Structure formats: structure tokens, C-alpha cells
Amino acid sequence: MAKTKFRPLHDRVVVKRIDAEAKTAGGIIIPDTVKEKPQQGQIVGVGPGGRDEAGKLIPIDLKVGDKVLFGKWSGTEVKIDGEDLLIMKESDIMGVLA
């Protein structure tokens, strides 16, 4: 089966969540039912950028492979080829992890 190619439009990015650690610092294992969704992920797709009022293209500062932090309720959850992804605007990204 062929993989679906997906390219976000305008100033949107596609993010794959990075799973949080399932164990606390004290060694307690956290079950999936009470775990919070992680707020960091890896960029897997980037749109060309937005346009200003004059129609000039403003490129996106992010690139595929960047690890980023985003807000708890940011983006729209989608499933592409069985993989859970988030589509969000560049402005929803709070920062890039070095």
C-alpha cells in the first residue's frame, strides 16, 4: 500500500507528538488512562508560508525534523496512514528545542 503524501497549505505545519516518559522521577509508572498528552513533537511537514497584505510570501521559520513545544490545546488531530498527527498554524508553536 502506498504512503499518502500530505503537504500543509499556507502557514501550517504537521507535527508528530513525541511520547512522554511513562515513569515518574520516583519510579512510579503512569498508566495511559491518566497520562497527559505530550506538548512537544517533531515537525514532519511544512507549508510554503503565509502572505502579507501586499501578497508577498512570508516563509516559515520551521523545517522538517525540528523538535518543538506547542500549547496543550493547539492544532487539529488527524490520522494519516494510521499515524496520529497534528496540523497547526506556525503561530501555535511556542519554540524550537535545541
N, C-alpha and C positions, 0 to 999 in steps of 0.2 A: 504494500500500500504506500502510495506516495505521500510525503510530508506536505502539508499545506503551507504555502508561503503567505505570510501576512506582513504588510507594511503599513504602519500607522500613518495617518494623514496629519498635516499641519504641524502643530507644536506638541504632538502627543508622543508618548514613549510606551513601550511594552516592558513590563517588569516581572521577573520570576522571583517569588518570595524565597528568601534563604531561611531554612528551618532553624528555629531557636533551639537552644540546648534543652534536652528533656530532663535534666537533672539540676537541682539547685547546688549552690556552693557547699551546702552542708551534706550533700549526697542523697537528698530526697528526690525520688523520681516523680515527675509531674505527669499524670495521665492526660491523654489527648483531649478528654472532655472538658477539662478546666484550663487548658493552655490557652494563652492569648495568641492571636495571630501575630507573627513577627512583623516588625515595622522596618525591616531592611530587605533589600533584594538586589538582584543583578539585572542590568539593562540588557534585553535581548532584541530590541528593535527600537529604531528612532525614526521619526518623521523628518521631513525636509526643513521644517521650521515654520514660524508664523510670518505674517505680513504686517507691516506698519500701515499707517493711514495713507501713505503715498503709494502703497503696493510693493514696496521694497522687501525682499526676503530677509528675515532675521534668523540666522541659523541657530540650531540648538547647541548648547554648551556640552551636552552629554554625548557619550559614544557607547556603542555596544561593548559590554564587558565591565562597565563601571559598576561599583557597588555603592548603593545609595540608601539614604534614610528618607522615609516618607511618613505622612500623617496616618494616624490609626484608621480613619475612615476615608482615605484617599482612593481614588480610582474606581474603576468598574471591573468586577471579577468576570473573567471569561474562561472557557475551556476550549483550547485549540489542540487537536490531535491528542486528546486525553491528558493534556498538561494544563494545570491551573495557572493562569496568568492574570496580571492586572494591566489595564490600559488607563493611563492618566496623563494629564497635562504636565508639561515641564514645570510649571509653577507649583505643582503639588509636591515636587521633590524638595526636601529641605537641605540636602547636602550630599556630597560625594565622600565616601570613606577612602582614606589613603592607604 
